[in-house]
Amino acid sequence: MAQNRKYDHEYKGQAVKLAQEIGSSKATKELGIPVDTLYGWMRAVKAWRLDVGGGAHTPENALTLNDELIKLRKQVKVLEKENKRLKEENEFLEEASAFFAASRRKFPKV
């Protein structure tokens, strides 16, 4: 029994780009979509009915999986560091807010 799934435009474009990078059969296995569906999207791209936008990688300029993993790990470290800093700033602001709120209660305006 076939399922009728709706895929948004961005998903279709990303799937076609992935197929261009790693091959159609690998892309369909990785994404869990039927081969015929992906081929239909690829035909739509060739016929200018589906826009995948810029940035499709060719084998020459695509990152290897290891390079991409290293890049993503560095990005995660940077984001974790920023997240920690923002949490510390938030805690400081909460403490400062509580301090000033308490001092306003102790010394009302004249």
KOLLUMBA-853939 format. One record per residue: chain; x negated, y negated, z negated of N, C-alpha, C in turn; residue number from 1; residue in one letter. Coordinates in steps of 0.1 Angstrom, whole numbers, plus 5000, padded with zeros to 4 digits. Atoms other than C-alpha are relative to their C-alpha. Example, Ala and Ser with C-alpha at 12.3 -4.5 7.8 and 13.67 -1.06 7.14 Angstrom:
BEGIN
SITE  ch    nx    ny    nz   cax   cay   caz    cx    cy    cz    i  aa
SITE   A  4991  5012  5000  4877  5045  4922  4991  4988  5000    1   A
SITE   A  5009  5011  5000  4863  5011  4929  5008  4989  4992    2   S
This chain:
BEGIN
SITE  ch    nx    ny    nz   cax   cay   caz    cx    cy    cz    i  aa
SITE   A  4992  5012  5000  5000  5000  5000  4991  4988  5000    1   M
SITE   A  5009  5011  4998  4984  4968  5012  5005  4988  4991    2   A
SITE   A  4996  5012  5008  4983  4937  4989  4998  4988  5009    3   Q
SITE   A  5001  5013  4993  4989  4903  5004  4994  4990  4990    4   N
SITE   A  5006  5010  5008  4964  4880  4987  4999  4987  5007    5   R
SITE   A  5002  5014  4994  4961  4843  4992  4987  4995  4996    6   K
SITE   A  5013  5005  5003  4926  4830  4994  5000  4985  5004    7   Y
SITE   A  5000  5015  4997  4920  4792  4992  4989  4998  5010    8   D
SITE   A  5009  5004  4989  4901  4774  5019  4985  5000  4996    9   H
SITE   A  5014  5000  5005  4869  4770  4998  4995  5014  4998   10   E
SITE   A  5004  4986  5001  4868  4807  4990  4996  5006  5013   11   Y
SITE   A  5003  4994  4986  4870  4816  5027  4987  4995  5005   12   K
SITE   A  5013  5006  4995  4842  4792  5035  4988  5006  4993   13   G
SITE   A  5011  4994  5007  4820  4805  5008  4997  5015  5004   14   Q
SITE   A  5001  4986  4996  4827  4841  5018  4993  5001  5014   15   A
SITE   A  5006  5000  4987  4817  4833  5054  4985  4997  4999   16   V
SITE   A  5014  5004  5002  4785  4816  5043  4992  5012  4994   17   K
SITE   A  5006  4989  5006  4777  4846  5021  4997  5011  5010   18   L
SITE   A  5001  4990  4989  4783  4869  5051  4988  4996  5009   19   A
SITE   A  5011  5004  4992  4759  4848  5071  4986  5002  4994   20   Q
SITE   A  5013  4998  5008  4732  4851  5044  4996  5014  4999   21   E
SITE   A  5004  4986  5004  4734  4887  5034  5006  5011  5009   22   I
SITE   A  4993  4990  4992  4755  4904  5061  5014  5002  4996   23   G
SITE   A  4986  4999  5002  4791  4911  5065  5004  5012  4991   24   S
SITE   A  4997  4988  5008  4792  4946  5050  4997  4998  4985   25   S
SITE   A  5004  5002  5014  4773  4936  5019  5009  4990  4993   26   K
SITE   A  4992  5010  5005  4794  4905  5015  5014  5005  4996   27   A
SITE   A  4987  4995  5004  4827  4924  5016  5000  5009  4988   28   T
SITE   A  5001  4992  5012  4815  4949  4991  4998  4992  4987   29   K
SITE   A  5003  5009  5011  4802  4922  4968  5013  4992  4996   30   E
SITE   A  4988  5008  5002  4834  4902  4971  5013  5008  4997   31   L
SITE   A  4988  4991  5002  4858  4931  4971  5012  4996  5010   32   G
SITE   A  4989  5004  4991  4877  4919  5002  4998  5010  5012   33   I
SITE   A  5000  4992  4989  4886  4939  5033  4991  4995  5011   34   P
SITE   A  5009  5005  4990  4861  4938  5062  5008  4992  5011   35   V
SITE   A  4992  5007  4990  4889  4928  5087  5003  4986  4996   36   D
SITE   A  4996  5013  5005  4898  4899  5065  4988  4990  5002   37   T
SITE   A  5012  5008  4999  4862  4886  5065  4997  4997  5015   38   L
SITE   A  5002  5002  4985  4859  4891  5103  5010  4990  5005   39   Y
SITE   A  4990  5010  4995  4891  4871  5108  4995  4986  4996   40   G
SITE   A  5005  5014  5004  4876  4842  5088  4988  4996  5008   41   W
SITE   A  5012  5004  4992  4844  4844  5108  5004  4996  5014   42   M
SITE   A  4995  5004  4986  4863  4843  5141  5007  4986  4999   43   R
SITE   A  4994  5013  5002  4883  4813  5127  4989  4989  5000   44   A
SITE   A  5011  5010  5001  4850  4795  5120  4994  4998  5014   45   V
SITE   A  5005  5002  4986  4837  4802  5156  5010  4992  5008   46   K
SITE   A  4990  5007  4992  4870  4789  5170  5004  4986  4994   47   A
SITE   A  4998  5014  5006  4868  4757  5148  5013  4999  4993   48   W
SITE   A  4987  5000  5008  4900  4767  5129  4997  5000  4985   49   R
SITE   A  5004  5000  5014  4881  4771  5096  4986  4993  4999   50   L
SITE   A  5012  5008  5002  4855  4746  5084  4993  5005  4987   51   D
SITE   A  5007  4996  5011  4828  4760  5062  4991  4989  4994   52   V
SITE   A  5008  5011  5005  4811  4727  5057  4985  5002  5003   53   G
SITE   A  5014  4998  4998  4774  4721  5057  4994  5008  4990   54   G
SITE   A  5007  4993  5010  4748  4739  5039  4999  5015  5001   55   G
SITE   A  5001  4986  4998  4751  4774  5053  4985  5004  5001   56   A
SITE   A  5014  4996  5000  4718  4791  5047  4997  5010  5011   57   H
SITE   A  5004  4990  4991  4699  4809  5073  4990  5009  4993   58   T
SITE   A  5010  4992  5007  4675  4837  5065  4987  4993  4997   59   P
SITE   A  5013  5007  5002  4646  4813  5069  5000  4991  4988   60   E
SITE   A  5000  5010  5011  4657  4788  5043  5008  5005  4988   61   N
SITE   A  4993  4995  5012  4677  4810  5019  4990  5004  4989   62   A
SITE   A  5008  4995  5011  4663  4817  4985  5001  5015  4998   63   L
SITE   A  4999  4986  5004  4655  4852  4975  5008  5001  4987   64   T
SITE   A  4992  4998  5013  4677  4866  4947  4991  4997  4988   65   L
SITE   A  5009  5002  5011  4647  4865  4924  4998  4985  4998   66   N
SITE   A  5002  5014  5001  4640  4828  4932  5012  4993  4995   67   D
SITE   A  4988  5006  5004  4676  4819  4928  5003  5003  4985   68   E
SITE   A  4999  4997  5014  4677  4837  4894  4991  4992  4992   69   L
SITE   A  5009  5009  5008  4647  4818  4882  5005  4986  5000   70   I
SITE   A  4995  5014  5000  4662  4785  4893  5012  4999  4991   71   K
SITE   A  4988  5001  5008  4695  4793  4876  4996  5001  4985   72   L
SITE   A  5004  4999  5014  4677  4803  4844  4994  4987  4995   73   R
SITE   A  5005  5013  5004  4658  4770  4843  5011  4990  4998   74   K
SITE   A  4988  5009  5001  4691  4752  4849  5007  5002  4987   75   Q
SITE   A  4993  4996  5012  4707  4771  4820  4992  4994  4988   76   V
SITE   A  5008  5006  5011  4678  4761  4797  5002  4985  4998   77   K
SITE   A  4998  5014  5001  4681  4725  4806  5014  4996  4995   78   V
SITE   A  4986  5003  5004  4719  4725  4801  5001  5004  4985   79   L
SITE   A  4999  4997  5014  4715  4743  4767  4993  4990  4992   80   E
SITE   A  5007  5010  5007  4690  4718  4756  5008  4987  4999   81   K
SITE   A  4991  5012  5000  4713  4689  4766  5012  5002  4991   82   E
SITE   A  4989  4997  5008  4742  4706  4749  4997  4999  4985   83   N
SITE   A  5005  5001  5014  4722  4709  4716  4999  4986  4996   84   K
SITE   A  5002  5015  5003  4713  4672  4718  5013  4993  4998   85   R
SITE   A  4987  5006  5001  4749  4662  4724  5007  5004  4987   86   L
SITE   A  4994  4996  5012  4761  4683  4695  4994  4993  4988   87   K
SITE   A  5007  5007  5011  4735  4667  4672  5005  4986  4999   88   E
SITE   A  4995  5014  5000  4746  4632  4683  5014  4999  4995   89   E
SITE   A  4986  5000  5004  4782  4641  4678  5001  5001  4984   90   N
SITE   A  5000  4998  5015  4775  4653  4642  4996  4987  4993   91   E
SITE   A  5004  5012  5006  4756  4621  4635  5011  4989  5001   92   F
SITE   A  4990  5010  4999  4784  4599  4648  5012  5003  4991   93   L
SITE   A  4990  4997  5010  4809  4618  4627  4997  4996  4986   94   E
SITE   A  5005  5004  5013  4788  4613  4596  5000  4985  4999   95   E
SITE   A  5001  5015  5001  4783  4576  4604  5015  4994  4999   96   A
SITE   A  4987  5004  5000  4820  4572  4611  5006  5002  4986   97   S
SITE   A  4995  4997  5014  4829  4588  4577  4994  4990  4990   98   A
SITE   A  5007  5009  5009  4803  4566  4560  5006  4986  5000   99   F
SITE   A  4994  5014  4998  4817  4533  4574  5015  5000  4996  100   F
SITE   A  4986  5000  5004  4853  4544  4568  5001  5000  4984  101   A
SITE   A  5000  5000  5015  4844  4551  4531  4996  4986  4995  102   A
SITE   A  5005  5013  5005  4826  4518  4527  5011  4989  5002  103   S
SITE   A  4988  5010  4998  4857  4499  4541  5010  5001  4989  104   R
SITE   A  4991  4998  5011  4878  4515  4514  4995  4994  4987  105   R
SITE   A  5006  5005  5012  4854  4505  4487  5000  4985  4999  106   K
SITE   A  5001  5015  4999  4850  4469  4498  5010  4994  5009  107   F
SITE   A  4990  5006  4991  4882  4455  4512  4997  4986  5004  108   P
SITE   A  5002  5014  4995  4882  4423  4532  5006  4990  4991  109   K
SITE   A  4996  5011  5009  4885  4391  4513  5009  4990  5006  110   V
